[in-house]
Amino acid sequence: MRINREQKGIDLQGFMLRGLMIMCFAFSLHLKVIPNITDSYPGSEDSLLLKWEKETNELYNNFQKTGFDTTNTLYALNYDSLIRTSINDSLLSLKFDALDALSPIPLSYNEEVDNYVRLYLLQRKNLTARVLTRMEYFFQIYEQILDKYNLPLELKYLSIIESALNQQARSWAGASGLWQFMIGTARMYDLDVGVYVDERFDMYKATEAACQHFRDLYSEYNDWLLVLAAYNAGSGNVNRAIRRAGGATDFWEIRPFLPRETQAYVPSFIAVNYVFRYAHEHYINPGMVTIPLQGTDTVTVKKNLKFDQIAEVLDIDKSRLKEINPGFRREIIPASGKNYYTIYLPKNKIDDFLASEDFIYDYKTKAQQELENKLAEKYGPVTKGVHVVKRGQSLGMIASKYDCDIYDLKDWNNISSNLIHPGQKLIVFAPENVLNGKVRAGSQKQFVSDDKDYIYYTIQKGDTLSEIAEKYPRSSVRKIKLLNNIINERRLQLGQKIKVVQVAG
């Protein structure tokens, strides 16, 4: 069957011509990637690079005059080809020589490094574009702290290898945060990793810890490439590789004896130093990525506080609070006494927080108020009381007595451990009848229950049982599943009404 090209609107000759034009266009752009080259490389007036630039100036200018549309489909299909034409071994070698001359960290160019340059420019070009968007924000903070410790500023690029500048990054092995600290290493550098707080997600504190770690490793090896290897694999693996290499202390000599991941880690770091300096010369530009901490500032929290309290009083979406404060694991800021914490808030809410700080500390969330109202219907008003710990009692036993969760007791008393001792006084909240011992919370067995016995919640888009349980004191995922005979959480439907707290029964 013959194709009528006029009917289809297809001009095969035009199509082929435009294909040829795009390749020429890419090649000509490639030759113009280094402006003022004689400034960058003195004495190179007769270099191949200048000859290429001179010979293609006219061709480049001709393409500019045509008004060639680089956003068309053909351009998109040839994007990889465009990037490939911009990668030239001679150019790379010159650029790496310049980087290496200015850096205390050896940034030599070889086949292994070249492989990772191409990886980030081609296969991972979308990731590269996203990271470029985040770089300016994070790097200005990194550079201040690196400079404070008199460390090479090039180390800032290591965070790209570790987390792609994702503050909430977590690895399968348990490493977390921008610098991917394991728990043991984090605690070595005084990062708090506990039930309520994980400072590996705190950008400033984690970067301080990373700099201290770099400093300690350099004092051990006096070689920056070995420092990088030890940061990834640990000093034990590096020392073992040195012994197996006959005492050699050059990274490239001991590389075959290092774990496979570490063998790739250092060349990748060297490549990243180049790629994220010169990405624009390979036609990769910042992508559209939201940086969580942009437009935020910090406040100091001096008393125990929940995200719900802040969200409701200041009218902030709680998901936004969680996004910019990923270090608080249970949406609780366990401040007490002189143990203060710093949190991030949108800049337009800072003044509101400072003006309403005392009110926010005392504020009862809607969920707390709803629970207290239900308890009051059954037993009378909820009041504050004191429980004196007896010998043999555990937090679980005390929580059962007052029909609350262990986490409630910890929250009310600003404690993080499960350890308690006889004679210790714990604050509890319960109806007066329960506090004076006349009624044990939850002891009135009922065969028939009505709506007054429960607090209900209507499922909304994006809800999970863990998030719902966090909203309500005395609730948990396990309790919600038992109250509603839920086996598979995924079967919950939008608008479904479920029981979240049993007030009596």
Secondary structure, DSSP 4 states (H G I P E B T S, - for coil): ----HHHHT--HHHHHHHHHHHHHHHHHHHTTSSTTHHHHSTT-TTSHHHHHHHHHHHHHHHHHHHT--TTSHHHHHTHHHHHHHH--HHHHHHHHHHHHHH-SS-----HHHHHHHHIIIIITHHHHHHHHHHHHHHHHHHHHHHHHTT--GGGGGHHHHHHTT-TT-B-TTS-BTTTTB-HHHHHHTT--BSSSBBGGG-HHHHHHHHHHHHHHHHHHHS-HHHHHHHHHH-HHHHHHHHHHTTT---HHHHGGGS-HHHHHHHHHHHHHHHHHHHGGGGT--------TTTTEEEEEE-S-EEHHHHHHHHT--HHHHHHH-TTBTTSEE--BTTB-EEEEEEGGGHHHHHHHHHHHHHPPPHHHHHHHHHHHHHHS-EEEEEEEPPTT--HHHHHHHTT--HHHHHHHHT--SS---TT-EEEEEEEHHHHTTSS-TT----SS--GGGEEEEE--TT--HHHHHHHSTT--HHHHHHHHT-S-GGG--TT-EEEEEES--
